Amino acid sequence: DAETVMAGLLHDTVEDTELTFAQVEALFGPVVMSIVEGETKVSKLPKIAFSDYADEQAENLRQMFVAMTDDYRIIIVKLADR
């Protein structure tokens, strides 16, 4: 949907620019802000060093499942970013 596409385009702006979540919400609405914020939170989950590729992939899945508790569209944006 349009909100997911907008969030996908904006997902790094809060981390990489002076734009705030409040500004994203004012410009694009609360749903887009929620998806952007959710993707940002998933990206900031602690990274663990893995010696095994399978363990690393399992951790990636864990992070995505955590994000899915809020909105499945966060996962779509996260996967598109990979």
C-alpha positions as CSV (number, residue, x, y, z in Angstrom):
1,D,0.0,0.0,0.0
2,A,1.0,3.6,-0.3
3,E,1.9,4.0,3.4
4,T,4.4,1.1,3.2
5,V,6.0,2.5,0.0
6,M,6.4,5.9,1.7
7,A,7.8,4.3,4.8
8,G,10.2,2.3,2.7
9,L,11.5,5.5,1.1
10,L,11.8,7.3,4.4
11,H,13.1,4.5,6.7
12,D,16.6,5.9,7.0
13,T,15.8,9.6,7.1
14,V,15.4,9.9,10.8
15,E,18.8,8.1,11.4
16,D,20.6,9.9,8.6
17,T,19.2,13.4,8.6
18,E,17.9,16.0,11.0
19,L,14.3,14.9,10.4
20,T,12.4,13.7,13.5
21,F,9.7,11.2,14.0
22,A,7.3,14.1,14.8
23,Q,8.1,15.7,11.5
24,V,7.6,12.4,9.6
25,E,4.2,12.1,11.3
26,A,3.2,15.7,10.5
27,L,4.2,15.3,6.8
28,F,3.2,11.8,6.1
29,G,0.8,10.7,8.9
30,P,0.9,8.5,11.9
31,V,0.9,5.2,10.1
32,V,4.0,6.0,8.0
33,M,5.7,7.3,11.1
34,S,4.9,4.1,13.0
35,I,6.3,1.9,10.3
36,V,9.5,4.1,10.0
37,E,9.9,4.1,13.8
38,G,9.4,0.3,13.9
39,E,12.0,-0.4,11.3
40,T,14.4,1.9,13.1
41,K,13.9,0.0,16.3
42,V,14.5,-3.3,14.6
43,S,17.7,-1.9,13.1
44,K,18.9,-0.9,16.5
45,L,18.4,-4.3,18.2
46,P,21.7,-5.5,19.6
47,K,23.9,-7.2,17.0
48,I,25.5,-10.4,18.1
49,A,28.7,-11.7,16.5
50,F,28.1,-15.2,15.1
51,S,30.6,-17.7,13.9
52,D,28.0,-19.6,12.0
53,Y,25.9,-18.2,9.1
54,A,22.8,-20.2,10.2
55,D,23.0,-18.6,13.6
56,E,23.2,-15.2,12.1
57,Q,20.2,-15.9,9.9
58,A,18.3,-17.2,12.9
59,E,19.0,-13.9,14.7
60,N,17.8,-11.9,11.7
61,L,14.5,-13.9,11.8
62,R,14.2,-13.2,15.5
63,Q,14.5,-9.5,15.0
64,M,11.9,-9.6,12.3
65,F,9.5,-11.6,14.5
66,V,9.9,-9.0,17.2
67,A,9.0,-6.3,14.7
68,M,6.0,-8.2,13.5
69,T,4.3,-7.8,16.8
70,D,3.6,-4.2,15.9
71,D,2.9,-4.2,12.1
72,Y,3.8,-6.7,9.4
73,R,4.7,-3.8,7.1
74,I,7.8,-3.1,9.2
75,I,9.1,-6.5,8.0
76,I,8.4,-5.6,4.4
77,V,10.4,-2.4,4.7
78,K,13.2,-4.2,6.6
79,L,13.4,-7.0,3.9
80,A,13.4,-4.4,1.1
81,D,16.4,-2.6,2.8
82,R,18.5,-5.8,2.8
